[in-house]
Amino acid sequence: MEAFLFWTCGALMVFGGVMMVLQRSAVVAALWLVFAFIAAAGVFAVLSAPFLAIMQVLVYAGAIMVLFLFVIMMLQGPVMEGERRRMALPLWPGAAIPPLAVLVLVGGWLGRNSAGSFPAAPPAGFGSPGHVAAAMLGRYLLAFELISIVLLVAIIGALSLGHRERNQTWS
């Protein structure tokens, strides 16, 4: 059952990524990215990493996507001609996939101790806050600091764009 849940969440994550790329609207694309992030949290949960699953939902699907949506809506330029048109996709798969995903996850949770699980158990403490902190502030310290610098530059750029737009006079 764990393998089935793993592949289902992985397929939902890929589906969310593909739908994100196919969207014409930046806001709708960001919402599909939230769907993909939540599916990634499902992958972490299946792999017995509950801390990583919760952090995926809180940090990426929560805080980062709120920031993305705020920036998209703040910097949204004029609406292009093709953006208003809807793509000719059937509606029923989009409406059926989220309830099916919930049913699969609940079924996996109810039948968690069944046969067909992954062969090797993760090491002790895998996905715990201490393990994540040791990896982030030990082996990956340089990458962690470089990402913080990139985020700082992005914040300064967003403030600069917002400040420049506020000083413009509209005729």
N, C-alpha and C positions, 0 to 999 in steps of 0.2 A: 504494500500500500504506500510506503514511503517513496518508493521509486515512481509510482504513478503520480503522487502529489508533486514530487520534484519536477517531473517532466511536464505536468500540467501547468505549474506555476512558471516554468521556463518558457513554455509555449505562449502563455498569456503575456509574459514580459516581452517576448519577441513581437507578438501581435500588437501590443501597445506601442512599441517602437516603430513598427511599420506604419501604423495608423497615424502616429505623430508626424512622420515624414510626409505622408500623403495629404495632410490638411492644408488648406489654403489660408486659414485664419490662424494667427499666432496664438491667440487665447485658447482655441480648441486644441491646437497642437500641444500647448502646455498642459492642458487637462489630460490628454492621452499620455503625456510623460508622467503625470501623477499616477495614472493607472499602471504604467510599467514599473514605477518605483514601488508601488504596493505589491505587485507580483514579485519583485525582487525580495521584498520583506518576507513573502511567503516561502521563497527558496531558502532564506536564512532560517526561518522557523522550522522547515523540514530538516535542515541540516543540524538541528539541535543547538542553534545559536540564538536564543531568545533575546539577549541583549542587543545583538546586531540587528535583529528584525525590528525591535522597538525603536532603535536609533534610526534605522532606515525610514520608518514612518514619520517619526518626530522631526528629524533633521531634514531629510530630502523631500519627502512628500508633504511635509508641513512647512517648515521655515523657509527652505530654499525656494520652493515653488511659490510661496506667497511673495517672496522677493522678486522672482521672475515675473509673476503676473503683474505686480506693481510696476515694474520697469516696462513691461510690454504695454500696459495701458497708459503709462505716463508718456512714453516715447512713440506711441502709435501715430504714424503719419497719416496722410490721406488714404482713403480706401481705394484700392486699385480696382480696375474694371472686373477682373476675373475672380476677385475675392468674394464677392457677393453670391456668385453662382454656387449651387450645391453640386457635389460630385454625384454621379449616378450610381450610388451604392445602395444595396437593399438595406432596409432599416432593421429587419428582424435579427441579424447576427449581432448587431450592436446592442440591441435590447435583451438578447438571450444570454450573452456571454457573462455579464456580472452575476446574475442569479445562479448560473451553472457553476461559476467559480466558487461561489459561497457554498453550494451543495457539495462540491468536490472537497473543499476544505473541511466542512463539518463531517463528511463521511470519513475523511482521513483521520480526523481527530477522534471520532468514535471507534474506529478500528485500528488504533495506533499499535497495539501489541500483536498484530497478525503477522503471518509469515510473509516473506518477500521484502524484507527490509534491506537496507544497505549492509554490506558485509562487514565493514570495519567501523568501529565506534570512534568518534572524534576523541582527541586527547583530553585528559581531565582539565577542566577549566576553559575549554574552547568556547569562545564567544562571551566569556564573562568580562565584566568591566576591568578587572585586573589584567587579564590577558590582552585585551584590546589596548589598554594604556601602556603596557610593557612593549607591545609591538609598535605603537604609534610614537612613543617617546624614546624608543630604543633603536630598533633596526631601521625604522622609517622616519627618523627625526628630520633629516634633511628635506625629504619630500613634504612632510607636514609643514615645515617652516616656509618652504617655497610656495605652497598653496596659500598660506596665510598672506604672503606678500602679494600674490596674484589677486586675492580677494581685496586687499587694501587698495591696490591700483584700480580695481573695478569700482570700488566705492568712490574713490576720488574722481574717476571718470564720470560716474553717474551724477555726482554733485556738480561737476563742471558743466555737464550738459544741461542739467536743470537750472543752474545759475545763469548760463548763457541764454537759455530760452526765456527766462524771466525778464532779462534786461532788454529784450527785443521789443520794439514798438510795432504794433500791428496796424496796417492801414486799411 
